[in-house]
């Protein structure tokens, strides 16, 4: 990763950790829940994306460097909270998909932020297989 991208990653990652601690508590925030690859504990990440049919699409702004992408690589079984409801699914990393083109089909505000701050974009598709436990879980 070029030096500028590395510096950008460190600054954005630190900012996101602080912001995510707040936004993951918002009931309307979309969340991706992965299983921590080392801890085995649930890890919830606020993010943007869009449900299309039985799939949820998102673009990771730092691709393979994102912790949730690394968790998906270790265990693709995930949950997604959409509009307060949890859905279980299987995540797929799509390195051959054009993430910039994909962002054009996703919510504009989040897509703009991902393009501005991102480096090494990666498309992720979650195939949803139904509603999970109640949102209080």
Backbone as JSON, one array per atom type, in Angstrom:
{
  "sequence": "XXXXXXXXXXXXXXXXXXXXXXXXXXXXXXXXXXXXXXXXXXXXXXXXXXXXXXXXXXXXXXXXXXXXXXXXXXXXXXXXXXXXXXXXXXXXXXXXXXXXXXXXXXXXXXXXXXXXXXXXXXXXXXXXXXXXXXXXX",
  "N": [[0.86, -1.17, 0.0], [0.69, 2.18, -0.92], [2.48, 4.9, 0.69], [0.9, 7.24, 1.21], [-1.7, 6.14, 1.1], [-1.53, 4.36, 3.24], [-1.24, 6.1, 5.43], [-3.66, 7.46, 5.21], [-5.42, 5.31, 5.67], [-4.81, 4.7, 8.39], [-5.6, 7.07, 9.74], [-8.33, 7.29, 9.04], [-9.29, 4.81, 10.0], [-8.92, 5.08, 12.79], [-10.66, 7.23, 13.32], [-13.09, 6.06, 12.49], [-13.35, 3.95, 14.33], [-13.98, 5.31, 16.71], [-16.33, 6.7, 15.92], [-17.96, 4.53, 15.13], [-18.47, 3.26, 17.55], [-20.46, 4.81, 18.59], [-22.47, 4.97, 16.51], [-23.25, 2.31, 16.07], [-25.08, 1.84, 17.98], [-27.4, 3.08, 17.26], [-30.78, 2.57, 16.47], [-31.75, 2.46, 13.79], [-29.53, 2.14, 12.23], [-27.73, 0.4, 9.76], [-26.19, -2.69, 10.25], [-23.38, -4.89, 10.1], [-22.72, -8.04, 11.19], [-20.07, -9.94, 12.08], [-18.04, -12.84, 12.87], [-15.48, -12.66, 15.14], [-12.25, -13.35, 14.06], [-10.12, -14.17, 15.67], [-11.02, -13.97, 18.33], [-13.55, -15.14, 18.32], [-15.84, -13.9, 19.02], [-18.9, -11.99, 18.53], [-18.77, -9.34, 16.17], [-19.72, -6.16, 15.47], [-20.33, -3.97, 12.83], [-21.08, -0.78, 11.75], [-22.41, 0.19, 8.64], [-22.92, 1.09, 5.16], [-25.09, 0.25, 2.48], [-27.07, -1.74, 0.23], [-30.07, -3.57, 0.02], [-30.92, -5.93, -2.37], [-33.27, -7.77, -3.67], [-32.77, -10.97, -2.45], [-30.27, -10.44, -1.52], [-27.66, -8.55, 0.05], [-25.77, -5.78, -0.68], [-22.55, -4.26, -0.49], [-19.73, -2.02, -0.33], [-16.47, -2.33, 0.66], [-14.42, 0.07, 2.06], [-11.68, -0.14, 2.48], [-11.02, -2.56, 1.48], [-9.35, -5.63, 1.57], [-8.02, -4.94, 3.89], [-9.86, -4.15, 5.76], [-11.25, -4.91, 8.9], [-13.66, -6.36, 9.15], [-13.79, -7.61, 6.68], [-11.61, -9.3, 6.82], [-12.53, -10.93, 8.87], [-14.74, -12.09, 7.57], [-13.41, -13.55, 5.61], [-12.33, -15.54, 7.21], [-14.64, -16.7, 8.3], [-17.5, -16.93, 6.64], [-20.18, -16.79, 7.43], [-22.61, -14.57, 8.41], [-24.48, -11.87, 9.98], [-26.93, -9.44, 9.16], [-28.21, -6.33, 10.01], [-31.05, -4.77, 9.08], [-33.07, -2.02, 8.88], [-33.78, -2.41, 11.57], [-34.24, -5.16, 11.78], [-32.85, -8.39, 12.03], [-30.99, -10.42, 9.8], [-29.77, -13.53, 8.72], [-26.94, -14.72, 6.87], [-24.71, -15.49, 4.11], [-21.59, -14.28, 3.38], [-19.87, -13.01, 0.53], [-16.82, -12.29, -0.95], [-16.0, -10.2, -3.59], [-13.71, -9.78, -5.65], [-13.49, -9.45, -8.42], [-15.57, -7.87, -9.2], [-16.59, -4.59, -10.2], [-15.97, -2.15, -8.04], [-16.36, 0.65, -8.03], [-18.29, 1.08, -9.99], [-20.28, -0.42, -8.76], [-20.78, 1.12, -6.49], [-22.27, 3.19, -7.57], [-24.8, 2.17, -7.67], [-25.56, 2.0, -5.09], [-26.62, 3.51, -1.92], [-26.33, 7.03, -2.11], [-25.01, 8.97, -0.33], [-23.4, 7.42, 1.45], [-21.91, 6.05, -0.49], [-20.48, 8.12, -1.71], [-18.84, 8.93, 0.41], [-17.34, 6.57, 0.77], [-15.94, 6.46, -1.67], [-14.41, 8.81, -1.43], [-12.8, 8.46, 0.92], [-11.77, 5.94, 0.68], [-9.45, 3.28, -0.2], [-8.35, 0.78, -2.2], [-10.8, -0.54, -2.76], [-13.43, -2.96, -2.28], [-15.93, -5.13, -3.36], [-18.67, -6.57, -1.63], [-20.97, -9.16, -1.27], [-23.82, -10.23, 0.42], [-25.58, -13.08, 0.75], [-28.73, -13.44, 1.74], [-30.46, -15.5, 4.03], [-32.73, -15.53, 5.51], [-34.71, -14.32, 8.33], [-33.05, -13.63, 11.32], [-32.48, -14.13, 14.85], [-34.56, -12.22, 17.19], [-34.23, -8.59, 17.26], [-33.18, -7.85, 19.71], [-31.21, -9.58, 20.43]],
  "CA": [[0.0, 0.0, 0.0], [1.5, 3.4, -0.94], [2.58, 5.61, 1.97], [-0.28, 8.11, 1.38], [-2.85, 5.3, 1.41], [-1.33, 3.82, 4.58], [-1.54, 7.19, 6.36], [-5.11, 7.65, 5.1], [-6.04, 4.17, 6.35], [-4.65, 4.83, 9.84], [-6.42, 8.19, 10.22], [-9.75, 6.94, 8.88], [-9.6, 3.7, 10.9], [-9.03, 5.62, 14.15], [-11.9, 8.0, 13.35], [-14.23, 5.14, 12.4], [-13.51, 3.22, 15.6], [-14.69, 6.19, 17.65], [-17.67, 6.94, 15.4], [-18.72, 3.28, 15.13], [-18.92, 2.97, 18.92], [-21.72, 5.54, 18.76], [-23.49, 4.68, 15.49], [-23.78, 0.95, 16.13], [-26.18, 1.83, 18.96], [-28.6, 3.68, 16.67], [-31.66, 1.48, 16.05], [-31.98, 2.41, 12.35], [-28.25, 1.95, 11.54], [-27.44, -0.91, 9.19], [-25.01, -3.31, 10.87], [-22.89, -6.18, 9.64], [-22.16, -8.76, 12.32], [-19.18, -11.04, 11.73], [-17.45, -13.51, 14.02], [-14.07, -12.31, 15.26], [-11.42, -14.48, 13.62], [-9.26, -14.61, 16.78], [-11.78, -14.06, 19.58], [-14.78, -15.92, 18.18], [-16.94, -13.08, 19.51], [-19.58, -11.2, 17.49], [-18.23, -8.01, 15.89], [-20.74, -5.4, 14.73], [-19.79, -2.83, 12.1], [-22.04, 0.05, 11.03], [-22.0, 0.42, 7.26], [-23.96, 1.42, 4.2], [-25.24, -0.71, 1.39], [-28.46, -1.83, -0.24], [-30.65, -4.89, -0.22], [-31.48, -6.15, -3.71], [-33.82, -9.13, -3.59], [-32.31, -11.74, -1.3], [-28.85, -10.14, -1.29], [-27.29, -7.24, 0.55], [-24.53, -5.37, -1.34], [-21.8, -3.17, 0.1], [-18.35, -1.89, -0.8], [-15.53, -2.07, 1.75], [-13.56, 1.17, 1.63], [-10.27, -0.53, 2.54], [-10.89, -3.91, 0.94], [-8.8, -6.71, 2.39], [-7.52, -4.4, 5.16], [-10.98, -3.96, 6.7], [-11.34, -6.01, 9.87], [-14.81, -7.22, 8.88], [-13.45, -8.43, 5.52], [-10.72, -10.35, 7.33], [-13.4, -11.86, 9.59], [-15.51, -12.82, 6.55], [-12.51, -14.52, 4.99], [-12.19, -16.65, 8.16], [-15.96, -17.31, 8.5], [-18.42, -16.12, 5.84], [-21.52, -16.71, 8.01], [-22.77, -13.25, 9.0], [-25.83, -11.34, 10.13], [-27.08, -8.05, 8.73], [-29.4, -5.67, 10.57], [-31.65, -3.83, 8.14], [-34.3, -1.42, 9.43], [-34.09, -2.96, 12.89], [-34.44, -6.61, 11.74], [-31.63, -9.16, 11.75], [-31.03, -11.47, 8.78], [-28.55, -14.32, 8.61], [-26.55, -14.89, 5.47], [-23.34, -15.88, 3.77], [-20.92, -13.17, 2.69], [-18.97, -13.37, -0.57], [-15.93, -11.22, -1.38], [-16.05, -10.21, -5.05], [-12.62, -8.96, -6.17], [-13.63, -9.22, -9.86], [-16.63, -6.89, -9.42], [-16.11, -3.21, -10.27], [-16.56, -1.5, -6.87], [-16.78, 2.02, -8.34], [-19.59, 0.94, -10.66], [-21.23, -0.92, -7.75], [-21.15, 2.25, -5.62], [-23.3, 4.0, -8.25], [-26.1, 1.54, -7.42], [-25.78, 1.98, -3.65], [-27.01, 4.83, -1.4], [-25.42, 8.08, -2.57], [-24.17, 9.6, 0.71], [-22.38, 6.45, 1.86], [-21.04, 5.77, -1.64], [-19.58, 9.27, -1.88], [-17.84, 8.84, 1.48], [-16.45, 5.44, 0.49], [-15.05, 6.86, -2.77], [-13.49, 9.85, -0.96], [-11.84, 8.02, 1.93], [-11.32, 4.58, 0.44], [-8.28, 2.87, -0.98], [-8.42, -0.68, -2.31], [-12.22, -0.89, -2.62], [-13.79, -4.36, -2.52], [-17.37, -5.4, -3.29], [-19.1, -7.69, -0.8], [-22.38, -9.52, -1.39], [-24.3, -11.14, 1.45], [-26.78, -13.8, 0.36], [-29.55, -13.54, 2.94], [-31.25, -16.73, 4.04], [-33.9, -15.41, 6.38], [-34.61, -13.48, 9.51], [-32.37, -14.24, 12.45], [-33.14, -13.9, 16.14], [-35.09, -10.86, 17.39], [-33.19, -7.56, 17.3], [-32.63, -7.71, 21.05], [-30.14, -10.57, 20.63]],
  "C": [[0.91, 1.24, 0.0], [1.42, 4.15, 0.39], [1.36, 6.5, 2.24], [-1.49, 7.28, 1.77], [-2.74, 4.71, 2.81], [-1.68, 4.87, 5.63], [-3.05, 7.43, 6.39], [-5.85, 6.55, 5.86], [-5.98, 4.34, 7.86], [-5.54, 5.93, 10.42], [-7.9, 7.82, 10.17], [-10.13, 5.82, 9.84], [-9.77, 4.19, 12.34], [-10.33, 6.4, 14.31], [-13.11, 7.07, 13.35], [-14.43, 4.35, 13.68], [-14.31, 4.04, 16.6], [-16.14, 6.4, 17.21], [-18.54, 5.68, 15.47], [-19.22, 2.91, 16.51], [-20.25, 3.66, 19.21], [-22.8, 5.05, 17.79], [-24.03, 3.27, 15.57], [-24.93, 0.84, 17.12], [-27.48, 2.42, 18.4], [-29.5, 2.59, 16.1], [-31.85, 1.37, 14.53], [-30.69, 2.15, 11.56], [-28.13, 0.53, 11.0], [-26.15, -1.43, 9.8], [-24.66, -4.61, 10.18], [-22.26, -6.84, 10.86], [-21.36, -9.95, 11.78], [-18.74, -11.71, 13.02], [-15.97, -13.18, 14.03], [-13.18, -13.51, 14.97], [-10.51, -15.0, 14.73], [-10.08, -14.87, 18.04], [-12.98, -15.0, 19.5], [-16.02, -15.17, 18.64], [-17.62, -12.34, 18.37], [-18.97, -9.8, 17.39], [-19.22, -7.28, 14.99], [-20.14, -4.13, 14.14], [-20.91, -2.06, 11.42], [-21.52, 0.28, 9.61], [-23.19, 0.8, 6.41], [-23.98, 0.38, 3.11], [-26.7, -0.74, 0.99], [-28.85, -3.29, -0.41], [-31.24, -4.89, -1.62], [-31.96, -7.59, -3.72], [-33.37, -9.81, -2.31], [-30.82, -11.54, -1.02], [-28.7, -8.73, -0.74], [-25.91, -6.93, -0.03], [-23.88, -4.22, -0.59], [-20.42, -3.13, -0.53], [-17.49, -1.52, 0.4], [-14.53, -1.03, 1.29], [-12.07, 0.84, 1.7], [-10.07, -1.99, 2.17], [-10.4, -4.93, 1.94], [-8.26, -6.23, 3.74], [-8.61, -4.23, 6.2], [-11.09, -5.18, 7.61], [-12.52, -6.92, 9.56], [-14.57, -8.08, 7.64], [-12.55, -9.59, 5.95], [-11.52, -11.39, 8.12], [-14.22, -12.7, 8.63], [-14.65, -13.89, 5.9], [-12.36, -15.75, 5.89], [-13.51, -17.41, 8.36], [-17.0, -16.46, 7.77], [-19.85, -16.05, 6.38], [-21.63, -15.39, 8.77], [-24.24, -13.0, 9.31], [-25.8, -9.89, 9.68], [-28.34, -7.51, 9.38], [-29.84, -4.59, 9.6], [-32.97, -3.33, 8.71], [-34.75, -2.09, 10.72], [-34.29, -4.46, 12.92], [-33.14, -7.3, 11.35], [-31.91, -10.25, 10.73], [-29.71, -12.22, 8.81], [-28.21, -14.46, 7.14], [-25.11, -15.35, 5.35], [-22.73, -14.77, 2.93], [-19.94, -13.73, 1.64], [-18.14, -12.14, -0.93], [-15.8, -11.32, -2.89], [-14.96, -9.32, -5.65], [-12.73, -8.65, -7.66], [-14.76, -8.24, -10.2], [-16.01, -5.49, -9.45], [-16.73, -2.42, -9.11], [-17.02, -0.07, -7.14], [-18.13, 2.0, -9.05], [-20.65, 0.48, -9.65], [-21.69, 0.22, -6.85], [-22.23, 3.13, -6.25], [-24.7, 3.45, -8.0], [-26.45, 1.5, -5.94], [-26.14, 3.38, -3.16], [-25.92, 5.88, -1.6], [-24.49, 8.64, -1.49], [-23.05, 8.65, 1.13], [-21.4, 6.19, 0.72], [-20.03, 6.89, -1.87], [-18.47, 9.22, -0.83], [-16.85, 7.71, 1.21], [-15.47, 5.8, -0.62], [-14.0, 7.87, -2.29], [-12.41, 9.32, -0.02], [-11.2, 6.68, 1.62], [-10.04, 4.45, -0.35], [-8.32, 1.35, -1.02], [-9.83, -1.2, -2.13], [-12.47, -2.36, -2.97], [-15.3, -4.52, -2.37], [-17.62, -6.65, -2.45], [-20.59, -7.91, -1.04], [-22.72, -10.49, -0.28], [-25.58, -11.76, 0.93], [-27.57, -14.07, 1.63], [-30.4, -14.81, 2.89], [-32.4, -16.68, 5.03], [-33.65, -14.52, 7.57], [-33.95, -14.27, 10.62], [-33.16, -14.01, 13.73], [-33.67, -12.48, 16.26], [-33.96, -9.87, 17.59], [-32.6, -7.35, 18.68], [-31.48, -8.66, 21.32], [-28.78, -10.0, 20.36]]
}
